[in-house]
Amino acid sequence: MTTWADFHAPSIDDVEALAEAAYARLPEEFRALCEGVVIRVEDFPDDETLREMSCETPFDLLGLFRGLGLAQGGGLMQTGQFPNMVWLYRRPILDYWAEHEESLGHIVTHVLVHEIGHHFGLSDEDMEAIEAGAA
């Protein structure tokens, strides 16, 4: 019998797998518009990101979109331009999970949809509808 004593905290690879599964559940037409967006999972944001986002602690940021979103004319890659990226931060996500009554999969999906939503310049209502479609 497996008990809680046998479990370990989800690794970066585990969170990446959750993010990939969440992405695969997103509506197909939404995923088609995401072509070229790279999803990365790290334990924490780097120091530069923490300063840029005015974070008081490394746990303040669950995810981040970096790049030139479609709302800013970023639909076409230009020479020398980094790809648009969504960062998910494992440790802050796990900390949030420990404090709330939501599944880890739901939280990862929520953060992923929210950050991709920045890529499109979507409203909160639009992002909620997409997230509901991925449930």
N, CA, C and O atoms as a GROMACS GRO file, in nm:
protein
  540
    1MET      N    1   0.083  -0.118   0.000
    1MET     CA    2   0.000   0.000   0.000
    1MET      C    3   0.088   0.125   0.000
    1MET      O    4   0.183   0.135   0.078
    2THR      N    5   0.055   0.220  -0.089
    2THR     CA    6   0.128   0.346  -0.096
    2THR      C    7   0.068   0.444   0.003
    2THR      O    8  -0.054   0.460   0.011
    3THR      N    9   0.155   0.511   0.079
    3THR     CA   10   0.110   0.611   0.175
    3THR      C   11   0.175   0.744   0.140
    3THR      O   12   0.264   0.749   0.055
    4TRP      N   13   0.130   0.850   0.203
    4TRP     CA   14   0.188   0.982   0.179
    4TRP      C   15   0.338   0.982   0.210
    4TRP      O   16   0.413   1.061   0.152
    5ALA      N   17   0.382   0.895   0.298
    5ALA     CA   18   0.524   0.888   0.332
    5ALA      C   19   0.609   0.847   0.213
    5ALA      O   20   0.730   0.869   0.212
    6ASP      N   21   0.547   0.787   0.113
    6ASP     CA   22   0.620   0.741  -0.005
    6ASP      C   23   0.627   0.845  -0.116
    6ASP      O   24   0.699   0.824  -0.214
    7PHE      N   25   0.555   0.956  -0.104
    7PHE     CA   26   0.549   1.055  -0.210
    7PHE      C   27   0.660   1.159  -0.197
    7PHE      O   28   0.705   1.191  -0.087
    8HIS      N   29   0.701   1.211  -0.312
    8HIS     CA   30   0.796   1.321  -0.320
    8HIS      C   31   0.726   1.438  -0.387
    8HIS      O   32   0.625   1.421  -0.455
    9ALA      N   33   0.779   1.558  -0.366
    9ALA     CA   34   0.724   1.676  -0.433
    9ALA      C   35   0.738   1.658  -0.584
    9ALA      O   36   0.838   1.604  -0.630
   10PRO      N   37   0.639   1.703  -0.661
   10PRO     CA   38   0.650   1.693  -0.807
   10PRO      C   39   0.775   1.765  -0.857
   10PRO      O   40   0.805   1.877  -0.816
   11SER      N   41   0.846   1.699  -0.946
   11SER     CA   42   0.970   1.754  -1.002
   11SER      C   43   0.938   1.850  -1.117
   11SER      O   44   0.822   1.865  -1.156
   12ILE      N   45   1.041   1.914  -1.170
   12ILE     CA   46   1.024   1.998  -1.289
   12ILE      C   47   0.966   1.914  -1.402
   12ILE      O   48   0.876   1.959  -1.473
   13ASP      N   49   1.016   1.791  -1.420
   13ASP     CA   50   0.964   1.704  -1.524
   13ASP      C   51   0.816   1.672  -1.502
   13ASP      O   52   0.739   1.666  -1.598
   14ASP      N   53   0.776   1.652  -1.376
   14ASP     CA   54   0.635   1.626  -1.345
   14ASP      C   55   0.547   1.746  -1.382
   14ASP      O   56   0.440   1.729  -1.441
   15VAL      N   57   0.593   1.866  -1.348
   15VAL     CA   58   0.515   1.986  -1.380
   15VAL      C   59   0.512   2.008  -1.531
   15VAL      O   60   0.411   2.050  -1.586
   16GLU      N   61   0.624   1.979  -1.600
   16GLU     CA   62   0.624   1.988  -1.747
   16GLU      C   63   0.522   1.893  -1.806
   16GLU      O   64   0.451   1.928  -1.900
   17ALA      N   65   0.514   1.772  -1.752
   17ALA     CA   66   0.415   1.674  -1.800
   17ALA      C   67   0.273   1.725  -1.777
   17ALA      O   68   0.187   1.708  -1.864
   18LEU      N   69   0.248   1.786  -1.661
   18LEU     CA   70   0.116   1.844  -1.635
   18LEU      C   71   0.086   1.957  -1.733
   18LEU      O   72  -0.027   1.968  -1.783
   19ALA      N   73   0.186   2.040  -1.762
   19ALA     CA   74   0.168   2.151  -1.856
   19ALA      C   75   0.142   2.098  -1.998
   19ALA      O   76   0.057   2.151  -2.069
   20GLU      N   77   0.215   1.995  -2.038
   20GLU     CA   78   0.194   1.936  -2.171
   20GLU      C   79   0.054   1.877  -2.182
   20GLU      O   80  -0.013   1.892  -2.284
   21ALA      N   81   0.009   1.809  -2.077
   21ALA     CA   82  -0.125   1.751  -2.077
   21ALA      C   83  -0.231   1.861  -2.081
   21ALA      O   84  -0.331   1.848  -2.152
   22ALA      N   85  -0.209   1.968  -2.006
   22ALA     CA   86  -0.303   2.081  -2.005
   22ALA      C   87  -0.308   2.145  -2.143
   22ALA      O   88  -0.416   2.177  -2.193
   23TYR      N   89  -0.192   2.164  -2.203
   23TYR     CA   90  -0.185   2.225  -2.337
   23TYR      C   91  -0.259   2.138  -2.438
   23TYR      O   92  -0.331   2.190  -2.524
   24ALA      N   93  -0.242   2.007  -2.429
   24ALA     CA   94  -0.308   1.914  -2.522
   24ALA      C   95  -0.460   1.918  -2.510
   24ALA      O   96  -0.530   1.888  -2.606
   25ARG      N   97  -0.511   1.955  -2.392
   25ARG     CA   98  -0.656   1.963  -2.370
   25ARG      C   99  -0.716   2.096  -2.415
   25ARG      O  100  -0.839   2.109  -2.421
   26LEU      N  101  -0.633   2.194  -2.445
   26LEU     CA  102  -0.685   2.323  -2.489
   26LEU      C  103  -0.754   2.307  -2.623
   26LEU      O  104  -0.719   2.218  -2.701
   27PRO      N  105  -0.853   2.391  -2.652
   27PRO     CA  106  -0.922   2.381  -2.780
   27PRO      C  107  -0.824   2.387  -2.898
   27PRO      O  108  -0.730   2.466  -2.897
   28GLU      N  109  -0.848   2.302  -2.997
   28GLU     CA  110  -0.756   2.289  -3.110
   28GLU      C  111  -0.730   2.423  -3.181
   28GLU      O  112  -0.617   2.453  -3.218
   29GLU      N  113  -0.836   2.502  -3.198
   29GLU     CA  114  -0.818   2.630  -3.268
   29GLU      C  115  -0.731   2.725  -3.186
   29GLU      O  116  -0.660   2.808  -3.243
   30PHE      N  117  -0.736   2.714  -3.055
   30PHE     CA  118  -0.651   2.795  -2.968
   30PHE      C  119  -0.506   2.748  -2.980
   30PHE      O  120  -0.415   2.830  -2.992
   31ARG      N  121  -0.485   2.617  -2.977
   31ARG     CA  122  -0.348   2.564  -2.989
   31ARG      C  123  -0.287   2.599  -3.124
   31ARG      O  124  -0.167   2.625  -3.132
   32ALA      N  125  -0.368   2.600  -3.229
   32ALA     CA  126  -0.316   2.632  -3.363
   32ALA      C  127  -0.261   2.775  -3.365
   32ALA      O  128  -0.164   2.803  -3.435
   33LEU      N  129  -0.322   2.864  -3.289
   33LEU     CA  130  -0.275   3.002  -3.283
   33LEU      C  131  -0.149   3.018  -3.198
   33LEU      O  132  -0.083   3.122  -3.204
   34CYS      N  133  -0.116   2.916  -3.120
   34CYS     CA  134   0.000   2.921  -3.030
   34CYS      C  135   0.128   2.872  -3.096
   34CYS      O  136   0.231   2.859  -3.029
   35GLU      N  137   0.124   2.845  -3.223
   35GLU     CA  138   0.240   2.789  -3.290
   35GLU      C  139   0.366   2.871  -3.260
   35GLU      O  140   0.367   2.993  -3.273
   36GLY      N  141   0.469   2.802  -3.219
   36GLY     CA  142   0.596   2.866  -3.190
   36GLY      C  143   0.614   2.910  -3.045
   36GLY      O  144   0.725   2.949  -3.007
   37VAL      N  145   0.509   2.906  -2.964
   37VAL     CA  146   0.522   2.943  -2.823
   37VAL      C  147   0.591   2.828  -2.750
   37VAL      O  148   0.549   2.713  -2.760
   38VAL      N  149   0.697   2.860  -2.678
   38VAL     CA  150   0.774   2.760  -2.603
   38VAL      C  151   0.730   2.765  -2.458
   38VAL      O  152   0.719   2.873  -2.399
   39ILE      N  153   0.706   2.649  -2.400
   39ILE     CA  154   0.667   2.640  -2.258
   39ILE      C  155   0.784   2.583  -2.180
   39ILE      O  156   0.834   2.475  -2.212
   40ARG      N  157   0.828   2.657  -2.078
   40ARG     CA  158   0.940   2.613  -1.995
   40ARG      C  159   0.899   2.611  -1.850
   40ARG      O  160   0.818   2.693  -1.806
   41VAL      N  161   0.954   2.518  -1.775
   41VAL     CA  162   0.931   2.510  -1.631
   41VAL      C  163   1.065   2.524  -1.561
   41VAL      O  164   1.162   2.455  -1.594
   42GLU      N  165   1.071   2.614  -1.465
   42GLU     CA  166   1.189   2.635  -1.381
   42GLU      C  167   1.142   2.636  -1.236
   42GLU      O  168   1.024   2.655  -1.209
   43ASP      N  169   1.235   2.615  -1.145
   43ASP     CA  170   1.198   2.620  -1.003
   43ASP      C  171   1.150   2.759  -0.962
   43ASP      O  172   1.046   2.772  -0.898
   44PHE      N  173   1.225   2.863  -1.000
   44PHE     CA  174   1.193   3.001  -0.962
   44PHE      C  175   1.226   3.094  -1.078
   44PHE      O  176   1.302   3.058  -1.167
   45PRO      N  177   1.167   3.214  -1.077
   45PRO     CA  178   1.211   3.316  -1.172
   45PRO      C  179   1.354   3.357  -1.138
   45PRO      O  180   1.397   3.347  -1.023
   46ASP      N  181   1.428   3.403  -1.240
   46ASP     CA  182   1.564   3.451  -1.214
   46ASP      C  183   1.557   3.589  -1.147
   46ASP      O  184   1.452   3.652  -1.142
   47ASP      N  185   1.671   3.634  -1.096
   47ASP     CA  186   1.676   3.760  -1.021
   47ASP      C  187   1.632   3.878  -1.105
   47ASP      O  188   1.563   3.968  -1.056
   48GLU      N  189   1.670   3.880  -1.232
   48GLU     CA  190   1.632   3.990  -1.321
   48GLU      C  191   1.479   3.997  -1.334
   48GLU      O  192   1.421   4.105  -1.329
   49THR      N  193   1.416   3.882  -1.352
   49THR     CA  194   1.270   3.878  -1.364
   49THR      C  195   1.205   3.924  -1.235
   49THR      O  196   1.108   4.000  -1.238
   50LEU      N  197   1.256   3.880  -1.122
   50LEU     CA  198   1.202   3.923  -0.993
   50LEU      C  199   1.208   4.075  -0.978
   50LEU      O  200   1.113   4.137  -0.929
   51ARG      N  201   1.320   4.135  -1.021
   51ARG     CA  202   1.333   4.282  -1.015
   51ARG      C  203   1.235   4.348  -1.112
   51ARG      O  204   1.165   4.442  -1.075
   52GLU      N  205   1.231   4.299  -1.237
   52GLU     CA  206   1.142   4.358  -1.338
   52GLU      C  207   0.996   4.355  -1.296
   52GLU      O  208   0.922   4.449  -1.322
   53MET      N  209   0.956   4.247  -1.230
   53MET     CA  210   0.816   4.230  -1.191
   53MET      C  211   0.787   4.284  -1.051
   53MET      O  212   0.676   4.270  -1.000
   54SER      N  213   0.887   4.347  -0.989
   54SER     CA  214   0.874   4.405  -0.855
   54SER      C  215   0.823   4.304  -0.752
   54SER      O  216   0.737   4.335  -0.670
   55CYS      N  217   0.876   4.183  -0.759
   55CYS     CA  218   0.837   4.077  -0.666
   55CYS      C  219   0.910   4.095  -0.533
   55CYS      O  220   1.029   4.124  -0.530
   56GLU      N  221   0.837   4.077  -0.426
   56GLU     CA  222   0.898   4.085  -0.293
   56GLU      C  223   0.973   3.957  -0.259
   56GLU      O  224   1.075   3.961  -0.190
   57THR      N  225   0.921   3.842  -0.306
   57THR     CA  226   0.986   3.713  -0.281
   57THR      C  227   0.983   3.632  -0.410
   57THR      O  228   0.906   3.663  -0.500
   58PRO      N  229   1.066   3.528  -0.420
   58PRO     CA  230   1.063   3.441  -0.538
   58PRO      C  231   0.933   3.362  -0.552
   58PRO      O  232   0.908   3.302  -0.657
   59PHE      N  233   0.849   3.362  -0.448
   59PHE     CA  234   0.723   3.288  -0.452
   59PHE      C  235   0.606   3.372  -0.506
   59PHE      O  236   0.494   3.322  -0.517
   60ASP      N  237   0.632   3.498  -0.540
   60ASP     CA  238   0.525   3.588  -0.583
   60ASP      C  239   0.478   3.565  -0.726
   60ASP      O  240   0.371   3.612  -0.763
   61LEU      N  241   0.555   3.494  -0.806
   61LEU     CA  242   0.524   3.481  -0.948
   61LEU      C  243   0.508   3.333  -0.984
   61LEU      O  244   0.602   3.255  -0.970
   62LEU      N  245   0.389   3.295  -1.031
   62LEU     CA  246   0.362   3.155  -1.069
   62LEU      C  247   0.400   3.127  -1.214
   62LEU      O  248   0.438   3.015  -1.248
   63GLY      N  249   0.389   3.228  -1.298
   63GLY     CA  250   0.419   3.210  -1.439
   63GLY      C  251   0.442   3.344  -1.505
   63GLY      O  252   0.415   3.449  -1.446
   64LEU      N  253   0.493   3.341  -1.629
   64LEU     CA  254   0.524   3.465  -1.700
   64LEU      C  255   0.528   3.438  -1.849
   64LEU      O  256   0.582   3.337  -1.893
   65PHE      N  257   0.470   3.530  -1.926
   65PHE     CA  258   0.486   3.529  -2.071
   65PHE      C  259   0.596   3.627  -2.105
   65PHE      O  260   0.595   3.741  -2.060
   66ARG      N  261   0.693   3.581  -2.184
   66ARG     CA  262   0.801   3.668  -2.231
   66ARG      C  263   0.802   3.663  -2.382
   66ARG      O  264   0.802   3.555  -2.442
   67GLY      N  265   0.804   3.778  -2.442
   67GLY     CA  266   0.810   3.785  -2.586
   67GLY      C  267   0.724   3.898  -2.637
   67GLY      O  268   0.683   3.987  -2.562
   68LEU      N  269   0.698   3.893  -2.764
   68LEU     CA  270   0.616   3.992  -2.830
   68LEU      C  271   0.484   3.925  -2.862
   68LEU      O  272   0.475   3.848  -2.957
   69GLY      N  273   0.383   3.955  -2.784
   69GLY     CA  274   0.253   3.891  -2.800
   69GLY      C  275   0.184   3.933  -2.929
   69GLY      O  276   0.219   4.034  -2.990
   70LEU      N  277   0.086   3.853  -2.970
   70LEU     CA  278   0.011   3.884  -3.090
   70LEU      C  279  -0.056   4.020  -3.079
   70LEU      O  280  -0.071   4.090  -3.180
   71ALA      N  281  -0.096   4.058  -2.960
   71ALA     CA  282  -0.160   4.187  -2.940
   71ALA      C  283  -0.064   4.302  -2.968
   71ALA      O  284  -0.108   4.415  -2.993
   72GLN      N  285   0.067   4.275  -2.964
   72GLN     CA  286   0.168   4.376  -2.992
   72GLN      C  287   0.232   4.354  -3.129
   72GLN      O  288   0.339   4.409  -3.156
   73GLY      N  289   0.170   4.275  -3.214
   73GLY     CA  290   0.223   4.251  -3.349
   73GLY      C  291   0.329   4.144  -3.355
   73GLY      O  292   0.410   4.144  -3.447
   74GLY      N  293   0.330   4.051  -3.259
   74GLY     CA  294   0.434   3.950  -3.252
   74GLY      C  295   0.400   3.820  -3.323
   74GLY      O  296   0.456   3.716  -3.287
   75GLY      N  297   0.312   3.822  -3.420
   75GLY     CA  298   0.273   3.699  -3.488
   75GLY      C  299   0.379   3.641  -3.579
   75GLY      O  300   0.376   3.522  -3.609
   76LEU      N  301   0.473   3.723  -3.624
   76LEU     CA  302   0.577   3.676  -3.715
   76LEU      C  303   0.712   3.685  -3.648
   76LEU      O  304   0.747   3.786  -3.588
   77MET      N  305   0.789   3.576  -3.659
   77MET     CA  306   0.925   3.576  -3.604
   77MET      C  307   1.015   3.659  -3.694
   77MET      O  308   1.003   3.656  -3.816
   78GLN      N  309   1.105   3.734  -3.632
   78GLN     CA  310   1.203   3.812  -3.705
   78GLN      C  311   1.340   3.761  -3.672
   78GLN      O  312   1.361   3.702  -3.565
   79THR      N  313   1.435   3.782  -3.760
   79THR     CA  314   1.571   3.738  -3.739
   79THR      C  315   1.625   3.793  -3.608
   79THR      O  316   1.611   3.912  -3.579
   80GLY      N  317   1.686   3.707  -3.529
   80GLY     CA  318   1.745   3.747  -3.402
   80GLY      C  319   1.648   3.757  -3.287
   80GLY      O  320   1.689   3.784  -3.174
   81GLN      N  321   1.521   3.736  -3.313
   81GLN     CA  322   1.420   3.745  -3.207
   81GLN      C  323   1.410   3.611  -3.135
   81GLN      O  324   1.404   3.506  -3.199
   82PHE      N  325   1.407   3.616  -3.003
   82PHE     CA  326   1.384   3.495  -2.925
   82PHE      C  327   1.240   3.451  -2.945
   82PHE      O  328   1.153   3.534  -2.971
   83PRO      N  329   1.214   3.321  -2.933
   83PRO     CA  330   1.074   3.277  -2.946
   83PRO      C  331   0.992   3.327  -2.828
   83PRO      O  332   1.045   3.352  -2.720
   84ASN      N  333   0.862   3.341  -2.851
   84ASN     CA  334   0.772   3.372  -2.741
   84ASN      C  335   0.774   3.254  -2.645
   84ASN      O  336   0.771   3.138  -2.687
   85MET      N  337   0.780   3.284  -2.514
   85MET     CA  338   0.792   3.178  -2.415
   85MET      C  339   0.696   3.199  -2.300
   85MET      O  340   0.670   3.312  -2.258
   86VAL      N  341   0.644   3.088  -2.250
   86VAL     CA  342   0.566   3.088  -2.126
   86VAL      C  343   0.651   3.014  -2.023
   86VAL      O  344   0.693   2.901  -2.045
   87TRP      N  345   0.674   3.081  -1.912
   87TRP     CA  346   0.749   3.023  -1.801
   87TRP      C  347   0.651   2.984  -1.692
   87TRP      O  348   0.566   3.065  -1.653
   88LEU      N  349   0.662   2.864  -1.641
   88LEU     CA  350   0.588   2.819  -1.523
   88LEU      C  351   0.691   2.795  -1.414
   88LEU      O  352   0.793   2.729  -1.437
   89TYR      N  353   0.665   2.848  -1.295
   89TYR     CA  354   0.761   2.840  -1.186
   89TYR      C  355   0.713   2.738  -1.083
   89TYR      O  356   0.617   2.760  -1.010
   90ARG      N  357   0.783   2.625  -1.080
   90ARG     CA  358   0.742   2.508  -1.003
   90ARG      C  359   0.723   2.536  -0.854
   90ARG      O  360   0.617   2.506  -0.799
   91ARG      N  361   0.824   2.591  -0.789
   91ARG     CA  362   0.816   2.609  -0.644
   91ARG      C  363   0.703   2.704  -0.603
   91ARG      O  364   0.629   2.671  -0.510
   92PRO      N  365   0.685   2.819  -0.668
   92PRO     CA  366   0.570   2.903  -0.633
   92PRO      C  367   0.436   2.834  -0.662
   92PRO      O  368   0.340   2.851  -0.587
   93ILE      N  369   0.430   2.755  -0.770
   93ILE     CA  370   0.307   2.681  -0.800
   93ILE      C  371   0.280   2.579  -0.690
   93ILE      O  372   0.166   2.566  -0.644
   94LEU      N  373   0.383   2.507  -0.645
   94LEU     CA  374   0.364   2.409  -0.538
   94LEU      C  375   0.324   2.477  -0.407
   94LEU      O  376   0.243   2.424  -0.331
   95ASP      N  377   0.381   2.593  -0.381
   95ASP     CA  378   0.346   2.668  -0.260
   95ASP      C  379   0.198   2.710  -0.266
   95ASP      O  380   0.126   2.698  -0.166
   96TYR      N  381   0.155   2.759  -0.381
   96TYR     CA  382   0.014   2.798  -0.399
   96TYR      C  383  -0.076   2.676  -0.379
   96TYR      O  384  -0.179   2.684  -0.313
   97TRP      N  385  -0.036   2.563  -0.438
   97TRP     CA  386  -0.112   2.439  -0.427
   97TRP      C  387  -0.130   2.397  -0.281
   97TRP      O  388  -0.238   2.355  -0.240
   98ALA      N  389  -0.022   2.410  -0.203
   98ALA     CA  390  -0.028   2.371  -0.062
   98ALA      C  391  -0.124   2.458   0.018
   98ALA      O  392  -0.176   2.415   0.121
   99GLU      N  393  -0.148   2.581  -0.028
   99GLU     CA  394  -0.232   2.675   0.047
   99GLU      C  395  -0.376   2.679   0.000
   99GLU      O  396  -0.459   2.746   0.062
  100HIS      N  397  -0.410   2.611  -0.109
  100HIS     CA  398  -0.544   2.621  -0.166
  100HIS      C  399  -0.606   2.484  -0.187
  100HIS      O  400  -0.537   2.382  -0.190
  101GLU      N  401  -0.735   2.483  -0.203
  101GLU     CA  402  -0.810   2.359  -0.221
  101GLU      C  403  -0.834   2.332  -0.370
  101GLU      O  404  -0.948   2.311  -0.413
  102GLU      N  405  -0.728   2.332  -0.448
  102GLU     CA  406  -0.736   2.305  -0.591
  102GLU      C  407  -0.635   2.196  -0.624
  102GLU      O  408  -0.534   2.180  -0.557
  103SER      N  409  -0.665   2.121  -0.730
  103SER     CA  410  -0.569   2.018  -0.771
  103SER      C  411  -0.448   2.085  -0.838
  103SER      O  412  -0.458   2.194  -0.893
  104LEU      N  413  -0.336   2.017  -0.833
  104LEU     CA  414  -0.216   2.069  -0.897
  104LEU      C  415  -0.238   2.083  -1.047
  104LEU      O  416  -0.193   2.180  -1.107
  105GLY      N  417  -0.306   1.986  -1.108
  105GLY     CA  418  -0.334   1.994  -1.251
  105GLY      C  419  -0.417   2.116  -1.286
  105GLY      O  420  -0.392   2.181  -1.388
  106HIS      N  421  -0.516   2.148  -1.202
  106HIS     CA  422  -0.599   2.267  -1.226
  106HIS      C  423  -0.516   2.394  -1.218
  106HIS      O  424  -0.532   2.484  -1.301
  107ILE      N  425  -0.428   2.402  -1.120
  107ILE     CA  426  -0.344   2.522  -1.103
  107ILE      C  427  -0.250   2.539  -1.222
  107ILE      O  428  -0.237   2.650  -1.275
  108VAL      N  429  -0.186   2.432  -1.264
  108VAL     CA  430  -0.094   2.440  -1.379
  108VAL      C  431  -0.172   2.483  -1.504
  108VAL      O  432  -0.125   2.567  -1.580
  109THR      N  433  -0.291   2.425  -1.524
  109THR     CA  434  -0.373   2.464  -1.640
  109THR      C  435  -0.409   2.611  -1.632
  109THR      O  436  -0.400   2.683  -1.732
  110HIS      N  437  -0.450   2.657  -1.514
  110HIS     CA  438  -0.488   2.797  -1.497
  110HIS      C  439  -0.372   2.891  -1.530
  110HIS      O  440  -0.389   2.987  -1.605
  111VAL      N  441  -0.255   2.863  -1.476
  111VAL     CA  442  -0.138   2.949  -1.499
  111VAL      C  443  -0.101   2.946  -1.647
  111VAL      O  444  -0.072   3.050  -1.706
  112LEU      N  445  -0.101   2.828  -1.708
  112LEU     CA  446  -0.066   2.814  -1.849
  112LEU      C  447  -0.161   2.894  -1.937
  112LEU      O  448  -0.117   2.971  -2.023
  113VAL      N  449  -0.292   2.878  -1.916
  113VAL     CA  450  -0.391   2.950  -1.996
  113VAL      C  451  -0.377   3.100  -1.975
  113VAL      O  452  -0.384   3.178  -2.070
  114HIS      N  453  -0.356   3.141  -1.851
  114HIS     CA  454  -0.342   3.283  -1.820
  114HIS      C  455  -0.221   3.342  -1.894
  114HIS      O  456  -0.232   3.449  -1.954
  115GLU      N  457  -0.109   3.274  -1.890
  115GLU     CA  458   0.012   3.326  -1.955
  115GLU      C  459   0.000   3.323  -2.107
  115GLU      O  460   0.042   3.417  -2.174
  116ILE      N  461  -0.056   3.216  -2.162
  116ILE     CA  462  -0.079   3.213  -2.308
  116ILE      C  463  -0.178   3.322  -2.346
  116ILE      O  464  -0.166   3.384  -2.451
  117GLY      N  465  -0.277   3.345  -2.259
  117GLY     CA  466  -0.373   3.452  -2.285
  117GLY      C  467  -0.306   3.586  -2.304
  117GLY      O  468  -0.353   3.668  -2.383
  118HIS      N  469  -0.196   3.611  -2.232
  118HIS     CA  470  -0.121   3.735  -2.253
  118HIS      C  471  -0.066   3.742  -2.395
  118HIS      O  472  -0.057   3.849  -2.454
  119HIS      N  473  -0.029   3.627  -2.450
  119HIS     CA  474   0.021   3.619  -2.587
  119HIS      C  475  -0.082   3.671  -2.685
  119HIS      O  476  -0.047   3.734  -2.786
  120PHE      N  477  -0.209   3.645  -2.656
  120PHE     CA  478  -0.317   3.687  -2.745
  120PHE      C  479  -0.382   3.817  -2.704
  120PHE      O  480  -0.462   3.872  -2.780
  121GLY      N  481  -0.350   3.868  -2.587
  121GLY     CA  482  -0.417   3.988  -2.538
  121GLY      C  483  -0.562   3.962  -2.501
  121GLY      O  484  -0.648   4.049  -2.518
  122LEU      N  485  -0.590   3.841  -2.450
  122LEU     CA  486  -0.727   3.802  -2.417
  122LEU      C  487  -0.774   3.863  -2.285
  122LEU      O  488  -0.694   3.896  -2.198
  123SER      N  489  -0.904   3.877  -2.274
  123SER     CA  490  -0.964   3.923  -2.149
  123SER      C  491  -0.968   3.808  -2.049
  123SER      O  492  -0.950   3.692  -2.086
  124ASP      N  493  -0.993   3.841  -1.923
  124ASP     CA  494  -1.007   3.738  -1.820
  124ASP      C  495  -1.124   3.646  -1.853
  124ASP      O  496  -1.116   3.525  -1.830
  125GLU      N  497  -1.233   3.702  -1.907
  125GLU     CA  498  -1.350   3.621  -1.943
  125GLU      C  499  -1.315   3.521  -2.054
  125GLU      O  500  -1.358   3.406  -2.049
  126ASP      N  501  -1.238   3.566  -2.154
  126ASP     CA  502  -1.195   3.477  -2.262
  126ASP      C  503  -1.109   3.363  -2.208
  126ASP      O  504  -1.126   3.247  -2.246
  127MET      N  505  -1.018   3.398  -2.117
  127MET     CA  506  -0.929   3.297  -2.061
  127MET      C  507  -1.006   3.197  -1.975
  127MET      O  508  -0.975   3.078  -1.976
  128GLU      N  509  -1.107   3.244  -1.902
  128GLU     CA  510  -1.190   3.154  -1.823
  128GLU      C  511  -1.264   3.056  -1.912
  128GLU      O  512  -1.277   2.938  -1.878
  129ALA      N  513  -1.313   3.102  -2.027
  129ALA     CA  514  -1.385   3.014  -2.120
  129ALA      C  515  -1.291   2.909  -2.178
  129ALA      O  516  -1.330   2.793  -2.192
  130ILE      N  517  -1.169   2.948  -2.212
  130ILE     CA  518  -1.071   2.854  -2.266
  130ILE      C  519  -1.034   2.750  -2.161
  130ILE      O  520  -1.026   2.631  -2.189
  131GLU      N  521  -1.013   2.798  -2.038
  131GLU     CA  522  -0.978   2.708  -1.928
  131GLU      C  523  -1.091   2.609  -1.902
  131GLU      O  524  -1.065   2.492  -1.877
  132ALA      N  525  -1.215   2.656  -1.907
  132ALA     CA  526  -1.330   2.567  -1.887
  132ALA      C  527  -1.335   2.462  -1.998
  132ALA      O  528  -1.374   2.348  -1.973
  133GLY      N  529  -1.297   2.499  -2.119
  133GLY     CA  530  -1.296   2.403  -2.229
  133GLY      C  531  -1.187   2.298  -2.215
  133GLY      O  532  -1.196   2.192  -2.275
  134ALA      N  533  -1.084   2.328  -2.136
  134ALA     CA  534  -0.974   2.234  -2.116
  134ALA      C  535  -0.999   2.142  -1.997
  134ALA      O  536  -0.924   2.047  -1.975
  135ALA      N  537  -1.104   2.171  -1.920
  135ALA     CA  538  -1.129   2.093  -1.799
  135ALA      C  539  -1.173   1.951  -1.830
  135ALA      O  540  -1.198   1.872  -1.739
   0.00000   0.00000   0.00000
